[in-house]
Amino acid sequence: MNKSGLFHVAVSILVLVTAVPALADEPKTENKLIGTWKLVSAKYNGQESKLPETSTTLKHITPTQMMWLTYDSEGKVTRGAGGSYTLKGDDFTDTPEYGVGPDFGIVKGQTHTFKCKVEGNKWYHTGKLANGLEIEEVWERVEKK
């Protein structure tokens, strides 16, 4: 390798060595919602909703996507929706882009904004759907077994 090539390699290493600590010092926001959640209680338009004992509703949150689904005692998915979301502070905004079931048409392509609060293993999710339906849900984190 000639002197010019060696000089470029040395400069590249110097840039990397000085840049890596700077990146490590950048503040990182932790998304406490990432994971799988089970719906444990809900109110819709102020009315307590009795959750069916024969079905389960889960919500899966990744760094970029959310998806909720309900399945019956045989494991058959009966309804669900998913798509992109944003989380800024305690504002959770989602836009369902795909789904199944009788209520998917109500939420498809609509943007919904909620307030969220995580306390321990509980996620409190309140707000309105685009059609005005008021939602107060409590989700519980599903832990690994």
C-alpha positions in Angstrom: 0.0 0.0 0.0 1.4 3.4 -0.9 1.7 6.4 1.5 -1.5 8.0 0.1 -3.6 4.8 0.7 -2.1 4.4 4.2 -3.0 8.0 5.0 -6.6 7.5 4.0 -6.9 4.3 6.1 -5.4 6.2 9.1 -7.9 9.1 8.7 -10.8 6.7 8.4 -9.8 5.0 11.6 -9.4 8.3 13.4 -12.9 9.4 12.2 -14.5 6.1 13.4 -12.7 6.2 16.8 -13.9 9.8 17.5 -17.4 9.3 16.1 -18.3 6.1 18.1 -18.1 7.6 21.6 -20.2 10.6 20.4 -22.9 8.3 19.1 -22.9 6.4 22.4 -23.5 9.7 24.3 -26.7 10.5 22.3 -29.8 10.2 24.4 -31.9 7.2 23.5 -35.7 7.2 24.1 -36.9 3.9 25.4 -40.2 2.7 23.9 -41.8 0.9 26.8 -44.6 -0.4 24.5 -42.5 -2.8 22.5 -43.7 -6.3 23.2 -46.9 -8.3 23.4 -49.9 -7.1 25.4 -53.2 -8.8 26.5 -56.4 -6.8 26.8 -57.6 -7.1 30.5 -60.3 -4.5 30.7 -62.1 -2.0 28.5 -64.7 0.8 28.4 -66.2 2.0 25.2 -68.1 5.3 25.2 -67.9 5.1 29.0 -69.6 1.7 29.2 -67.7 -1.2 30.8 -67.1 -4.0 28.3 -67.3 -7.5 29.6 -64.5 -9.3 27.8 -65.5 -12.7 26.5 -64.0 -15.7 28.4 -63.9 -17.6 25.1 -61.5 -15.2 23.3 -58.3 -13.3 23.8 -57.2 -10.0 22.4 -53.5 -9.3 22.0 -51.6 -6.3 20.7 -48.1 -6.7 19.3 -45.8 -3.6 19.2 -42.5 -3.5 17.3 -40.3 -0.4 16.9 -42.3 0.6 13.7 -45.6 -1.4 13.5 -48.5 -2.3 15.7 -51.0 -5.1 15.3 -54.0 -6.2 17.5 -56.0 -9.4 17.0 -58.7 -11.4 18.7 -58.7 -15.2 18.6 -61.2 -17.7 19.9 -60.6 -20.8 22.2 -59.7 -22.9 19.1 -57.0 -20.4 18.0 -58.9 -19.0 15.1 -58.4 -15.2 14.5 -61.8 -13.5 14.3 -60.8 -9.9 14.0 -57.7 -7.8 13.9 -55.8 -4.8 12.4 -52.3 -3.5 12.0 -50.2 -0.9 10.5 -47.8 2.0 11.4 -47.8 4.0 14.6 -45.8 6.8 16.2 -45.1 7.3 19.9 -44.2 10.8 21.0 -44.1 11.2 24.8 -47.4 9.8 25.9 -49.1 10.3 22.5 -49.7 7.1 20.6 -51.0 7.5 17.1 -51.8 4.6 14.8 -53.1 4.1 11.3 -54.4 0.6 10.6 -53.5 -0.5 7.1 -54.5 -4.1 7.0 -56.9 -6.3 8.9 -59.9 -8.7 9.1 -63.3 -8.8 10.8 -66.4 -6.8 10.9 -64.9 -3.7 12.5 -61.9 -3.4 10.2 -63.7 -1.1 7.8 -64.3 1.4 10.6 -60.6 1.9 11.3 -58.9 1.2 8.0 -56.7 4.1 6.8 -57.9 6.3 9.7 -55.5 8.0 12.1 -56.4 7.5 15.8 -54.6 9.3 18.6 -54.5 8.0 22.2 -52.8 8.9 25.4 -50.8 6.0 26.8 -49.2 5.4 30.2 -47.2 2.4 31.3 -47.1 1.5 35.0 -45.3 -1.7 35.8 -46.7 -4.3 33.5 -49.9 -2.4 32.7 -50.5 -0.1 29.7 -53.4 2.4 30.0 -54.6 3.4 26.5 -57.3 6.1 26.2 -58.6 8.2 23.3 -61.0 8.2 20.4 -61.2 6.4 17.1 -61.7 8.6 14.1 -65.4 7.8 14.2 -65.7 9.3 17.7 -65.8 6.0 19.7 -64.2 6.7 23.1 -61.8 4.0 24.2 -60.4 3.3 27.7 -58.4 0.1 27.6 -56.0 -1.6 30.0 -53.4 -4.0 28.6 -51.1 -6.3 30.5 -47.7 -7.2 29.2 -47.4 -10.9 28.2 -44.2 -12.3 29.8 -42.2 -15.1 28.4 -43.1 -18.5 29.9 
